[in-house]
Amino acid sequence: MSSNAKKDDQAPSVGQAFTDTDIIISTTNDLPGYEVVQVLGVVYGLTVRSRNLVANIGAGLKSMVGGELGVLTNNLYMSRNKAVDRMIGECMGRGGNAIIAFRYDTGEVGSIANEVCAYGTAVVVKKIEKQV
């Protein structure tokens, strides 16, 4: 468990980080080598980030000549990481040690912000013992 985790396993505050945990995250509905022993329900993490006016102008100019819009790419990476971090915190707060059926959803809030939601099913899994 992360040293950033709250001792009472409550969900994280907005600024708390859980990126260095032992939570298993998978897009599949099962985990080979593990048995799902308890389903805890849907967990999600959400973030909404406004766009920087100067970055938008720079990105608009860059789009005229082509190429990657690095400032916007960086913003999206930060948004996805924060959403996953919050989802992990919610899973830990429920006592889970894995998230299955993981997905992202993105959208715009007006024309000024991007919304990213990370979601999946929090579960408790145990490693399957190999029989000889």
C-alpha positions as CSV (number, residue, x, y, z in Angstrom):
1,M,0.0,0.0,0.0
2,S,1.2,3.5,-0.8
3,S,2.8,5.6,2.0
4,N,0.3,8.3,0.7
5,A,-2.7,6.2,1.7
6,K,-4.8,7.3,4.7
7,K,-4.4,4.9,7.6
8,D,-8.2,4.3,7.8
9,D,-8.4,3.5,4.0
10,Q,-10.9,6.3,3.3
11,A,-11.3,7.7,-0.1
12,P,-8.7,10.3,-1.1
13,S,-9.0,14.0,-0.8
14,V,-8.8,15.9,-4.0
15,G,-5.0,16.4,-3.8
16,Q,-4.0,13.0,-2.4
17,A,-2.0,10.7,-4.6
18,F,-2.3,6.9,-4.9
19,T,-0.3,6.2,-8.0
20,D,2.3,4.0,-6.3
21,T,0.0,1.3,-5.0
22,D,-0.3,-2.4,-5.5
23,I,-3.8,-2.0,-7.0
24,I,-4.1,-4.2,-10.1
25,I,-5.9,-2.4,-13.0
26,S,-7.1,-4.3,-16.1
27,T,-9.3,-3.6,-19.0
28,T,-10.3,-7.3,-19.0
29,N,-13.2,-8.7,-17.0
30,D,-11.0,-11.2,-15.2
31,L,-7.4,-11.5,-14.1
32,P,-5.6,-14.7,-15.1
33,G,-4.0,-16.3,-12.0
34,Y,-6.4,-14.5,-9.7
35,E,-9.9,-15.3,-8.3
36,V,-12.4,-12.5,-7.7
37,V,-13.7,-13.1,-4.2
38,Q,-15.8,-10.0,-3.8
39,V,-17.2,-7.4,-6.2
40,L,-17.3,-3.9,-4.5
41,G,-19.0,-2.1,-7.4
42,V,-18.3,0.7,-9.8
43,V,-15.5,3.2,-8.9
44,Y,-14.5,6.2,-10.8
45,G,-12.2,9.2,-10.8
46,L,-13.1,12.5,-12.5
47,T,-11.2,15.6,-13.3
48,V,-12.1,18.7,-15.3
49,R,-9.3,21.0,-16.4
50,S,-9.6,24.4,-18.0
51,R,-7.6,25.2,-21.1
52,N,-4.9,27.9,-20.8
53,L,-5.7,30.8,-23.1
54,V,-2.0,31.3,-24.1
55,A,-1.7,27.5,-24.7
56,N,-4.8,27.6,-26.9
57,I,-3.5,30.4,-29.0
58,G,-0.1,28.6,-29.3
59,A,-1.9,25.3,-30.2
60,G,-4.0,27.1,-32.8
61,L,-0.9,28.6,-34.4
62,K,0.8,25.2,-34.3
63,S,-2.2,23.5,-35.9
64,M,-1.8,25.7,-39.0
65,V,1.6,24.1,-39.7
66,G,0.9,20.6,-38.4
67,G,2.6,18.5,-35.7
68,E,1.9,17.5,-32.2
69,L,0.2,20.0,-29.9
70,G,2.6,19.3,-26.9
71,V,0.8,21.6,-24.4
72,L,-2.5,20.0,-25.0
73,T,-1.0,16.5,-25.0
74,N,0.6,17.2,-21.7
75,N,-2.7,18.5,-20.3
76,L,-4.5,15.3,-21.4
77,Y,-1.8,13.1,-19.8
78,M,-2.1,15.0,-16.5
79,S,-5.9,14.7,-16.7
80,R,-5.9,11.0,-17.3
81,N,-3.4,10.4,-14.5
82,K,-5.4,12.4,-12.0
83,A,-8.6,10.6,-12.9
84,V,-6.9,7.2,-12.5
85,D,-5.4,8.3,-9.2
86,R,-8.8,9.2,-7.9
87,M,-10.4,6.0,-9.1
88,I,-7.6,4.0,-7.3
89,G,-8.3,6.0,-4.1
90,E,-12.0,5.1,-4.3
91,C,-11.1,1.4,-4.8
92,M,-8.8,1.5,-1.8
93,G,-11.5,3.3,0.3
94,R,-13.8,0.4,-0.4
95,G,-11.2,-2.2,0.6
96,G,-10.5,-3.4,-3.0
97,N,-7.1,-4.5,-4.3
98,A,-8.0,-4.6,-8.1
99,I,-10.1,-2.8,-10.7
100,I,-11.4,-4.8,-13.7
101,A,-13.2,-3.6,-16.8
102,F,-11.3,-0.3,-16.7
103,R,-12.2,2.4,-19.2
104,Y,-11.8,6.1,-19.9
105,D,-14.4,8.6,-21.0
106,T,-13.6,12.1,-22.1
107,G,-15.6,15.1,-23.1
108,E,-15.7,18.9,-23.2
109,V,-17.3,21.3,-20.7
110,G,-18.4,24.1,-22.9
111,S,-15.5,25.1,-25.0
112,I,-13.2,26.0,-22.1
113,A,-12.5,22.7,-20.3
114,N,-11.8,19.0,-20.8
115,E,-13.4,16.3,-18.6
116,V,-11.8,12.9,-18.1
117,C,-13.5,10.1,-16.2
118,A,-11.7,6.8,-15.4
119,Y,-14.0,4.0,-14.2
120,G,-14.1,0.3,-13.6
121,T,-15.3,-2.3,-11.2
122,A,-13.5,-2.5,-7.8
123,V,-13.0,-6.1,-6.6
124,V,-11.1,-8.1,-4.1
125,V,-8.9,-10.7,-5.7
126,K,-6.7,-13.5,-4.3
127,K,-3.9,-15.2,-6.1
128,I,-4.7,-18.7,-7.2
129,E,-2.3,-21.2,-5.7
130,K,-0.8,-23.5,-8.3
131,Q,-1.4,-27.2,-7.5
132,V,1.3,-29.7,-8.1
